[in-house]
Amino acid sequence: MSTRAGNLIFLMEDDEDIARLVAHRLEGSGFQVHLPDRPSSLIRDAEKDQPVVFILDLMLPEVDGFQLCCRIREHETLKKIPILILTARTEAADRKRAMESGADVYMTKPFKLSELIAAVRMLRG
């Protein structure tokens, strides 16, 4: 484990502006943020340097957030790490599917940064 253990957040967001804003706010709140290049590298990166929370968008290139959430939950060493879904999708069916895929928290855009920080702190424990 790296020296970042205990405050490392993995953020997988396809909108670069939102990713930068969220990362900046998280870092200002004492967290370290890793922005994987693409969904396929998230699992590999997390195996090396396990985060305390994953923040995933649902609409991603390559694989959607539902599938990524399932892959994390099926992974032996990552499956217990909390997952926060941060998405523009507001339908109840999407929320239900995300929770069934293993998400712990479902937040919709637009969102309040203070509420996101509070949710991350709660998930981290």
Backbone as a printed PyTorch tensor [residue, N CA C, xyz], in Angstrom:
tensor([[[  0.8340,  -1.1930,   0.0000],
         [  0.0000,   0.0000,   0.0000],
         [  0.8670,   1.2400,   0.0000]],

        [[  0.3770,   2.2430,  -0.6460],
         [  1.1220,   3.4890,  -0.7270],
         [  0.8650,   4.3560,   0.4970]],

        [[  1.5430,   5.4820,   0.5250],
         [  1.3280,   6.4320,   1.6140],
         [ -0.0280,   7.0990,   1.5090]],

        [[ -0.7160,   6.8940,   0.3880],
         [ -2.0340,   7.4980,   0.2050],
         [ -3.1470,   6.6580,   0.8270]],

        [[ -2.8220,   5.4910,   1.3490],
         [ -3.8340,   4.6190,   1.9180],
         [ -4.6480,   5.3780,   2.9490]],

        [[ -5.9450,   5.2190,   2.8870],
         [ -6.8250,   5.8730,   3.8400],
         [ -7.5160,   7.1020,   3.3030]],

        [[ -7.0120,   7.6620,   2.1810],
         [ -7.6990,   8.8290,   1.6390],
         [ -7.6900,   8.8740,   0.1090]],

        [[ -7.3900,   7.7630,  -0.5410],
         [ -7.3220,   7.7180,  -2.0000],
         [ -8.6960,   7.4270,  -2.5950]],

        [[ -9.1320,   8.2980,  -3.5010],
         [-10.4030,   8.1540,  -4.2010],
         [-10.1100,   7.9030,  -5.6730]],

        [[-10.7780,   6.9150,  -6.2560],
         [-10.7040,   6.6980,  -7.7000],
         [-11.9560,   7.3140,  -8.3160]],

        [[-11.7620,   8.2300,  -9.2400],
         [-12.8590,   8.9440,  -9.8840],
         [-12.8810,   8.6160, -11.3670]],

        [[-13.9680,   7.9950, -11.8290],
         [-14.1310,   7.6440, -13.2390],
         [-15.3100,   8.4420, -13.7720]],

        [[-14.9910,   9.5510, -14.4210],
         [-15.9850,  10.5000, -14.9320],
         [-15.5900,  10.8690, -16.3490]],

        [[-16.5290,  10.7590, -17.3050],
         [-16.1720,  11.0360, -18.7000],
         [-16.1700,  12.5200, -19.0530]],

        [[-16.8040,  13.3500, -18.2630],
         [-16.8090,  14.7950, -18.5000],
         [-15.5950,  15.3960, -17.7880]],

        [[-14.6200,  15.8500, -18.5750],
         [-13.3640,  16.3390, -17.9990],
         [-13.5570,  17.5220, -17.0590]],

        [[-14.4910,  18.4060, -17.3790],
         [-14.7340,  19.5660, -16.5160],
         [-15.2630,  19.1320, -15.1490]],

        [[-16.2120,  18.2070, -15.1490],
         [-16.7480,  17.7010, -13.8810],
         [-15.6630,  16.9490, -13.1200]],

        [[-14.8850,  16.1340, -13.8270],
         [-13.8060,  15.3730, -13.1750],
         [-12.8180,  16.3170, -12.4860]],

        [[-12.4050,  17.3740, -13.1900],
         [-11.4610,  18.3330, -12.5960],
         [-12.0720,  19.0440, -11.3960]],

        [[-13.3300,  19.4600, -11.5100],
         [-14.0060,  20.1480, -10.4070],
         [-14.1150,  19.2490,  -9.1770]],

        [[-14.5820,  18.0250,  -9.3740],
         [-14.7420,  17.0880,  -8.2570],
         [-13.3740,  16.7530,  -7.6480]],

        [[-12.3890,  16.4890,  -8.4940],
         [-11.0490,  16.1650,  -7.9860],
         [-10.4940,  17.3310,  -7.1710]],

        [[-10.6440,  18.5450,  -7.6690],
         [-10.1530,  19.7280,  -6.9550],
         [-10.8070,  19.8600,  -5.5830]],

        [[-12.1210,  19.6800,  -5.5250],
         [-12.8310,  19.7910,  -4.2480],
         [-12.4470,  18.6690,  -3.2850]],

        [[-12.3200,  17.4560,  -3.8040],
         [-11.9060,  16.3390,  -2.9510],
         [-10.5010,  16.5670,  -2.4060]],

        [[ -9.6020,  17.0130,  -3.2590],
         [ -8.2300,  17.2810,  -2.8170],
         [ -8.2040,  18.4040,  -1.7880]],

        [[ -9.0620,  19.4060,  -1.9650],
         [ -9.1630,  20.4870,  -0.9920],
         [ -9.7380,  20.0350,   0.3400]],

        [[-10.3870,  18.8680,   0.3230],
         [-10.9590,  18.2960,   1.5470],
         [-10.0660,  17.2060,   2.1370]],

        [[ -8.8340,  17.1130,   1.6510],
         [ -7.8640,  16.1940,   2.2330],
         [ -7.7510,  14.8360,   1.5740]],

        [[ -8.4190,  14.6350,   0.4580],
         [ -8.3400,  13.3590,  -0.2420],
         [ -7.3180,  13.4400,  -1.3690]],

        [[ -6.7840,  12.2940,  -1.7420],
         [ -5.9780,  12.1580,  -2.9490],
         [ -6.9220,  11.5850,  -3.9980]],

        [[ -6.8110,  12.0320,  -5.2290],
         [ -7.7120,  11.5760,  -6.2860],
         [ -6.9020,  11.0050,  -7.4460]],

        [[ -7.3110,   9.8370,  -7.8940],
         [ -6.7240,   9.2230,  -9.0810],
         [ -7.8040,   9.1900, -10.1500]],

        [[ -7.4660,   9.6740, -11.3380],
         [ -8.3740,   9.6710, -12.4790],
         [ -7.8470,   8.6640, -13.4960]],

        [[ -8.3400,   7.4240, -13.4780],
         [ -7.8580,   6.4330, -14.4460],
         [ -8.0730,   6.9310, -15.8720]],

        [[ -7.1880,   6.5210, -16.7740],
         [ -7.2760,   6.9400, -18.1720],
         [ -8.5750,   6.5060, -18.8330]],

        [[ -9.0130,   5.3110, -18.5090],
         [-10.2260,   4.7440, -19.0990],
         [-10.7370,   3.6390, -18.1800]],

        [[-11.9860,   3.2330, -18.3670],
         [-12.5440,   2.1950, -17.4950],
         [-11.7160,   0.9120, -17.4460]],

        [[-11.1230,   0.5250, -18.5570],
         [-10.3550,  -0.7210, -18.5710],
         [ -9.1160,  -0.6560, -17.6820]],

        [[ -8.6170,   0.5240, -17.3960],
         [ -7.4460,   0.6310, -16.5240],
         [ -7.8120,   0.7940, -15.0490]],

        [[ -9.0680,   1.0500, -14.7560],
         [ -9.4720,   1.2810, -13.3690],
         [ -9.1750,   0.0830, -12.4700]],

        [[ -9.5580,  -1.1070, -12.8890],
         [ -9.3390,  -2.3050, -12.0690],
         [ -7.8430,  -2.5420, -11.8640]],

        [[ -7.0840,  -2.4660, -12.9430],
         [ -5.6280,  -2.6770, -12.8590],
         [ -4.9890,  -1.6630, -11.9100]],

        [[ -5.3640,  -0.3990, -12.0480],
         [ -4.8130,   0.6430, -11.1760],
         [ -5.2150,   0.4070,  -9.7200]],

        [[ -6.4560,   0.0080,  -9.5010],
         [ -6.9500,  -0.2150,  -8.1350],
         [ -6.2840,  -1.4140,  -7.4750]],

        [[ -5.8960,  -2.4010,  -8.2520],
         [ -5.1770,  -3.5480,  -7.6940],
         [ -3.8410,  -3.1050,  -7.1110]],

        [[ -3.2040,  -2.1430,  -7.7650],
         [ -1.8970,  -1.6520,  -7.3180],
         [ -1.9980,  -0.7180,  -6.1230]],

        [[ -3.0050,   0.1200,  -6.1080],
         [ -3.0980,   1.1680,  -5.1050],
         [ -4.5600,   1.3310,  -4.6990]],

        [[ -5.0190,   0.4590,  -3.8230],
         [ -6.4420,   0.3670,  -3.5150],
         [ -7.0110,   1.6610,  -2.9280]],

        [[ -8.1000,   2.1360,  -3.5410],
         [ -8.7570,   3.3310,  -3.0290],
         [ -9.6450,   3.0060,  -1.8370]],

        [[-10.1000,   4.0510,  -1.1600],
         [-11.0670,   3.8600,  -0.0770],
         [-12.4870,   4.0050,  -0.6010]],

        [[-12.6490,   4.6600,  -1.7530],
         [-13.9560,   4.8430,  -2.3910],
         [-13.7460,   4.9450,  -3.8990]],

        [[-14.6780,   4.3500,  -4.6540],
         [-14.7670,   4.5550,  -6.0960],
         [-15.9130,   5.5250,  -6.3540]],

        [[-15.7050,   6.4980,  -7.2290],
         [-16.7880,   7.3540,  -7.7260],
         [-16.8770,   7.0740,  -9.2190]],

        [[-18.0360,   6.5740,  -9.6540],
         [-18.2030,   6.1620, -11.0440],
         [-19.3730,   6.8780, -11.6940]],

        [[-19.1590,   7.3420, -12.9050],
         [-20.2530,   7.8160, -13.7460],
         [-20.8800,   6.5720, -14.3740]],

        [[-22.1140,   6.6660, -14.8270],
         [-22.7240,   5.5240, -15.5050],
         [-22.4390,   5.5340, -16.9980]],

        [[-22.3340,   6.7230, -17.5760],
         [-22.1180,   6.8310, -19.0120],
         [-20.6290,   7.0450, -19.2750]],

        [[-19.9680,   5.9300, -19.5890],
         [-18.5200,   5.9280, -19.7960],
         [-18.1900,   5.3180, -21.1480]],

        [[-17.0200,   5.6400, -21.6910],
         [-16.5930,   4.9540, -22.9160],
         [-16.1720,   3.5130, -22.5860]],

        [[-16.1920,   2.6440, -23.5340],
         [-15.7610,   1.2470, -23.4220],
         [-16.7700,   0.3730, -22.6940]],

        [[-17.0810,   0.7250, -21.4660],
         [-17.9560,  -0.0760, -20.6130],
         [-18.7770,   0.8960, -19.7730]],

        [[-20.0290,   0.5700, -19.5040],
         [-20.8060,   1.5170, -18.7160],
         [-20.5570,   1.3260, -17.2170]],

        [[-21.0150,   2.2770, -16.4440],
         [-20.7980,   2.2550, -14.9990],
         [-21.4390,   1.0630, -14.3060]],

        [[-22.5520,   0.5710, -14.8450],
         [-23.1870,  -0.6220, -14.2600],
         [-22.2360,  -1.8110, -14.3550]],

        [[-21.6680,  -2.0080, -15.5460],
         [-20.7510,  -3.1220, -15.7670],
         [-19.4880,  -2.9640, -14.9260]],

        [[-18.9880,  -1.7530, -14.8460],
         [-17.7910,  -1.4950, -14.0550],
         [-18.0540,  -1.7750, -12.5800]],

        [[-19.2090,  -1.3690, -12.1060],
         [-19.6020,  -1.6360, -10.7210],
         [-19.6330,  -3.1510, -10.4660]],

        [[-20.2180,  -3.9040, -11.3760],
         [-20.2570,  -5.3650, -11.2460],
         [-18.8610,  -5.9670, -11.2250]],

        [[-17.9830,  -5.4630, -12.0740],
         [-16.6070,  -5.9890, -12.1170],
         [-15.8820,  -5.7430, -10.7960]],

        [[-16.1060,  -4.5820, -10.2180],
         [-15.4930,  -4.2920,  -8.9140],
         [-16.0430,  -5.2490,  -7.8640]],

        [[-17.3410,  -5.4550,  -7.8520],
         [-17.9600,  -6.3330,  -6.8570],
         [-17.5550,  -7.7950,  -7.0280]],

        [[-17.1650,  -8.1900,  -8.2290],
         [-16.7300,  -9.5640,  -8.4820],
         [-15.2370,  -9.7620,  -8.2080]],

        [[-14.4980,  -8.6790,  -8.0110],
         [-13.0530,  -8.7410,  -7.8320],
         [-12.7260,  -9.0660,  -6.3690]],

        [[-11.9200, -10.0650,  -6.1690],
         [-11.6370, -10.5630,  -4.8180],
         [-11.0930,  -9.5010,  -3.8710]],

        [[-10.1670,  -8.6750,  -4.3110],
         [ -9.5500,  -7.7110,  -3.3870],
         [-10.2050,  -6.3320,  -3.4060]],

        [[-11.0970,  -6.0820,  -4.3530],
         [-11.7300,  -4.7610,  -4.4540],
         [-13.2020,  -4.7570,  -4.0510]],

        [[-13.7930,  -5.9200,  -3.9140],
         [-15.2390,  -6.0220,  -3.7800],
         [-15.8470,  -5.3250,  -2.5640]],

        [[-15.0600,  -5.0690,  -1.5430],
         [-15.6150,  -4.4290,  -0.3480],
         [-15.4300,  -2.9100,  -0.3270]],

        [[-14.7780,  -2.3660,  -1.3450],
         [-14.5590,  -0.9180,  -1.4140],
         [-15.8750,  -0.2510,  -1.8170]],

        [[-16.3110,   0.7580,  -1.0770],
         [-17.5810,   1.4320,  -1.3980],
         [-17.5580,   2.0880,  -2.7770]],

        [[-18.7420,   2.0880,  -3.4030],
         [-18.9110,   2.6910,  -4.7290],
         [-20.0030,   3.7450,  -4.6660]],

        [[-19.6620,   4.9450,  -5.1220],
         [-20.6230,   6.0330,  -5.2430],
         [-20.8420,   6.2730,  -6.7270]],

        [[-22.0870,   6.1860,  -7.1610],
         [-22.4370,   6.4810,  -8.5450],
         [-22.7910,   7.9600,  -8.6250]],

        [[-22.1790,   8.6580,  -9.5930],
         [-22.4300,  10.0790,  -9.8310],
         [-22.8340,  10.2130, -11.2910]],

        [[-24.1120,  10.4800, -11.5470],
         [-24.6360,  10.3820, -12.9050],
         [-25.7100,  11.4120, -13.2080]],

        [[-25.9120,  11.6510, -14.4860],
         [-27.0060,  12.5030, -14.9440],
         [-28.2960,  11.7010, -15.0950]],

        [[-28.2050,  10.3920, -14.9850],
         [-29.3810,   9.5260, -15.1760],
         [-30.2300,   9.5350, -13.9130]],

        [[-31.4600,  10.0080, -14.0530],
         [-32.3330,  10.2180, -12.8910],
         [-33.4810,   9.2170, -12.7900]],

        [[-33.5950,   8.3220, -13.7280],
         [-34.6960,   7.3570, -13.7250],
         [-34.5750,   6.3700, -12.5600]],

        [[-35.7020,   6.0280, -11.9850],
         [-35.7190,   5.0700, -10.8760],
         [-35.1310,   3.7240, -11.2960]],

        [[-35.3630,   3.3220, -12.5430],
         [-34.8410,   2.0430, -13.0310],
         [-33.3040,   2.0470, -13.0490]],

        [[-32.7120,   3.1990, -13.3730],
         [-31.2510,   3.2920, -13.3610],
         [-30.7180,   3.2000, -11.9400]],

        [[-31.3880,   3.8770, -11.0130],
         [-30.9930,   3.8180,  -9.6000],
         [-31.0730,   2.3810,  -9.0990]],

        [[-32.1670,   1.7150,  -9.4130],
         [-32.3590,   0.3160,  -8.9840],
         [-31.2670,  -0.5800,  -9.5770]],

        [[-31.0050,  -0.4130, -10.8730],
         [-29.9830,  -1.2410, -11.5280],
         [-28.6040,  -0.9880, -10.9240]],

        [[-28.2960,   0.2630, -10.6120],
         [-26.9980,   0.5870, -10.0110],
         [-26.8610,  -0.0710,  -8.6400]],

        [[-27.9040,  -0.0010,  -7.8500],
         [-27.8500,  -0.6050,  -6.5150],
         [-27.7330,  -2.1310,  -6.6330]],

        [[-28.4330,  -2.7090,  -7.5870],
         [-28.3310,  -4.1510,  -7.8130],
         [-26.9530,  -4.5460,  -8.3390]],

        [[-26.2700,  -3.6040,  -8.9770],
         [-24.9130,  -3.8520,  -9.4930],
         [-23.8620,  -3.7170,  -8.4040]],

        [[-24.2650,  -3.2150,  -7.2280],
         [-23.3450,  -3.1290,  -6.1030],
         [-23.0130,  -1.7380,  -5.6130]],

        [[-23.6630,  -0.7170,  -6.1610],
         [-23.4030,   0.6500,  -5.7000],
         [-23.8910,   0.8310,  -4.2660]],

        [[-23.1860,   1.6840,  -3.5270],
         [-23.5640,   1.9910,  -2.1550],
         [-24.3620,   3.2910,  -2.0630]],

        [[-24.0250,   4.2490,  -2.9270],
         [-24.6890,   5.5510,  -2.9470],
         [-24.9270,   5.9280,  -4.3990]],

        [[-26.0700,   6.5560,  -4.6710],
         [-26.4350,   6.9940,  -6.0170],
         [-26.7470,   8.4760,  -5.9460]],

        [[-25.9320,   9.2930,  -6.6020],
         [-26.1400,  10.7430,  -6.6290],
         [-26.3490,  11.1800,  -8.0660]],

        [[-27.2850,  12.1060,  -8.2650],
         [-27.5520,  12.5920,  -9.6060],
         [-27.0030,  13.9970,  -9.8110]],

        [[-26.6740,  14.2820, -11.0650],
         [-26.2130,  15.6000, -11.4780],
         [-27.4510,  16.3990, -11.8800]],

        [[-27.4930,  17.6660, -11.5890],
         [-26.4850,  18.4270, -10.8500],
         [-26.4780,  18.0310,  -9.3770]],

        [[-25.3630,  18.2370,  -8.7340],
         [-25.2050,  17.8370,  -7.3440],
         [-24.4890,  18.9550,  -6.5940]],

        [[-24.6140,  18.9260,  -5.2840],
         [-23.8970,  19.8740,  -4.4380],
         [-22.5760,  19.2280,  -4.0400]],

        [[-21.4910,  19.9430,  -4.2630],
         [-20.1770,  19.4060,  -3.9100],
         [-20.0850,  19.0700,  -2.4290]],

        [[-20.7250,  19.8600,  -1.5880],
         [-20.6870,  19.5860,  -0.1480],
         [-21.3500,  18.2480,   0.1760]],

        [[-22.4180,  17.9130,  -0.5430],
         [-23.0860,  16.6270,  -0.3200],
         [-22.2370,  15.4660,  -0.8310]],

        [[-21.5350,  15.6880,  -1.9300],
         [-20.6380,  14.6560,  -2.4470],
         [-19.5080,  14.3860,  -1.4600]],

        [[-18.9120,  15.4380,  -0.9370],
         [-17.8260,  15.2860,   0.0450],
         [-18.3440,  14.5560,   1.2830]],

        [[-19.5220,  14.9240,   1.7500],
         [-20.1070,  14.2680,   2.9290],
         [-20.3460,  12.7900,   2.6570]],

        [[-20.8330,  12.4520,   1.4600],
         [-21.0770,  11.0420,   1.1150],
         [-19.7750,  10.2620,   1.0540]],

        [[-18.7290,  10.8590,   0.4940],
         [-17.4320,  10.1880,   0.4170],
         [-16.8940,   9.9510,   1.8350]],

        [[-16.9950,  10.9430,   2.6900],
         [-16.5350,  10.7700,   4.0820],
         [-17.3190,   9.6710,   4.7930]],

        [[-18.6150,   9.6300,   4.5590],
         [-19.4540,   8.6000,   5.1790],
         [-19.0540,   7.2120,   4.6760]],

        [[-18.8380,   7.0860,   3.3640],
         [-18.4520,   5.7940,   2.8020],
         [-17.0850,   5.3360,   3.2750]],

        [[-16.1670,   6.2740,   3.4050],
         [-14.8180,   5.9390,   3.8530],
         [-14.8400,   5.3900,   5.2760]],

        [[-15.7800,   5.8670,   6.0540],
         [-15.9210,   5.3630,   7.4220],
         [-15.1030,   6.0510,   8.4450]]])
